[in-house]
Amino acid sequence: MKNSLKKQSTEMDFSSLSTILTTSAAAGIAIANYLGKKPQTGGMIGAGLSLLITGLVTALEDDKTTTNLQN
């Protein structure tokens, strides 16, 4: 019987994390300023954006490894 469960690498590349964080923070502050909200709200918006983008990047990287395992 073939072993269908292959060991995957759990290493993640966080080289672009600082870029994502600073860009998201700047975008959050810009959105809050545009809407006339407090700076704290801009920080929360920036944190949410960075979590969203980091999750999407992680999902895309995971999709690449799944595709490579199938080939």
RAQUI-V617414 format. One record per residue. RES is the residue in one small letter. D_LAST is the distance of its C-alpha to the last C-alpha in Angstrom with 2 decimals. Layout:
BEGIN
res: {RES;RES}
d_last: {D_LAST;D_LAST}
END
This chain:
BEGIN
res: {m;k;n;s;l;k;k;q;s;t;e;m;d;f;s;s;l;s;t;i;l;t;t;s;a;a;a;g;i;a;i;a;n;y;l;g;k;k;p;q;t;g;g;m;i;g;a;g;l;s;l;l;i;t;g;l;v;t;a;l;e;d;d;k;t;t;t;n;l;q;n}
d_last: {19.67;16.13;15.86;13.69;14.71;12.95;15.11;14.27;16.22;19.17;20.37;21.08;22.23;25.66;26.72;27.30;29.04;32.53;32.01;30.84;33.85;36.44;35.30;35.25;38.66;40.11;38.81;40.21;43.56;43.69;43.00;45.64;48.15;47.61;48.20;51.16;49.77;50.42;48.38;47.19;45.56;43.78;42.43;41.13;39.51;37.91;36.63;35.12;33.46;31.99;30.61;29.13;27.49;26.22;24.70;23.00;21.62;20.40;18.73;16.98;15.83;14.65;12.72;10.91;10.02;8.96;6.59;5.30;5.49;3.83;0.00}
END
